[in-house]
Amino acid sequence: MNLPLGAYGEELARNYLKSKHYSILSSNFRTRYGEIDIIATYKDLLCFIEVKTRTSNKFGRPYESVSFYKIKRIQQAALMYIKEKDLHFKKFRIEVISIELNSDMSLKSLKHFQNVEPS
């Protein structure tokens, strides 16, 4: 595998989302609030997806690293994307995909969290 861990995880996440009938609009959208890993549509929803990938749980599961602060930054970046693309009519949600890999980089687990809210 030649891709850095994060890019590899995002590739796995995009493939997973496509298999669930999401349409990928953009990857690695950058704003002053930070980066959104994947932007996709699912039915009538615009989805802003954070992908976390790890090969070890030494520092916790991947999804545990998505903080209140991170979700707020994704929301701000999402609003910028919506404004920039003039998508004010769209409903949107924040999602997290948590990927754990084995030491040989094979997929150990993939968890998909929809409607993530700051808490």
C-alpha positions in Angstrom: 0.0 0.0 0.0 1.4 3.4 -1.0 -1.2 5.7 0.3 -0.8 7.4 3.7 -3.1 5.9 6.3 -5.7 8.8 6.2 -5.9 8.7 2.4 -6.3 5.0 2.4 -9.1 5.2 5.0 -10.9 7.8 2.9 -10.6 5.6 -0.2 -12.2 2.7 1.8 -14.9 5.1 3.1 -15.7 6.3 -0.4 -16.1 2.8 -1.7 -18.3 1.9 1.3 -20.5 4.9 0.7 -20.9 4.1 -3.0 -22.0 0.6 -2.1 -24.7 2.2 0.1 -25.9 4.4 -2.8 -24.3 7.7 -1.8 -23.1 9.9 -4.6 -19.7 11.5 -3.9 -19.5 15.2 -4.7 -16.2 16.2 -3.3 -13.2 15.0 -1.2 -10.9 17.0 1.0 -12.9 20.3 0.8 -10.8 22.9 2.6 -12.1 26.1 4.3 -10.8 28.4 7.0 -12.6 26.2 9.5 -10.8 23.0 8.4 -11.3 20.2 5.9 -14.3 18.0 5.2 -13.1 14.6 4.2 -16.0 13.6 2.0 -19.1 15.5 0.8 -21.8 13.3 -0.7 -25.5 13.1 -1.4 -27.8 10.4 -0.1 -31.4 10.6 -1.3 -32.4 14.2 -0.6 -29.6 14.8 2.0 -26.3 16.5 1.7 -23.8 14.6 3.9 -20.6 16.0 5.3 -18.4 13.0 6.4 -15.4 12.9 8.7 -13.3 9.8 8.3 -11.0 8.5 11.1 -8.7 5.6 10.4 -6.4 3.8 12.9 -4.3 0.6 13.0 -4.3 0.5 16.8 -6.7 1.3 19.6 -3.8 2.4 21.8 -5.3 5.9 21.9 -9.0 4.8 21.6 -11.2 3.9 18.8 -11.1 6.2 15.7 -14.6 7.7 16.3 -13.6 8.6 19.9 -11.2 11.2 18.5 -14.1 13.2 16.9 -14.6 15.9 19.5 -17.4 18.5 20.1 -15.0 21.1 18.7 -14.4 19.0 15.6 -18.1 18.6 14.9 -18.7 22.3 15.3 -15.8 23.1 12.8 -17.4 20.6 10.3 -20.7 22.3 10.7 -19.1 25.7 10.0 -17.3 24.3 7.0 -20.5 22.6 5.8 -22.3 26.0 5.9 -19.5 27.5 3.8 -19.8 24.7 1.2 -23.6 25.2 1.1 -23.2 28.9 0.6 -20.4 28.6 -2.0 -22.4 26.1 -4.0 -25.7 27.9 -3.5 -27.4 24.8 -2.0 -29.6 26.5 0.5 -32.5 24.2 -0.3 -30.7 21.1 0.8 -31.0 19.4 4.1 -27.7 18.3 5.5 -26.2 16.1 8.2 -22.8 15.3 9.7 -21.6 11.7 9.6 -18.5 9.9 10.9 -16.9 6.8 9.4 -14.6 5.0 11.8 -12.2 2.6 10.3 -9.9 0.1 12.1 -7.3 -1.8 10.1 -5.3 -4.9 10.9 -1.5 -4.7 10.9 -1.4 -5.9 7.3 -3.7 -3.0 6.4 -6.7 -5.2 5.8 -10.1 -3.9 7.0 -10.8 -4.9 10.6 -14.0 -2.9 11.1 -15.9 0.0 9.6 -18.6 1.8 11.6 -20.8 4.5 10.1 -22.4 7.1 12.3 -25.2 9.2 10.8 -26.7 12.5 12.2 -23.7 13.2 14.4 -24.4 16.2 16.7 -22.0 18.0 19.0 -22.5 16.8 22.6 
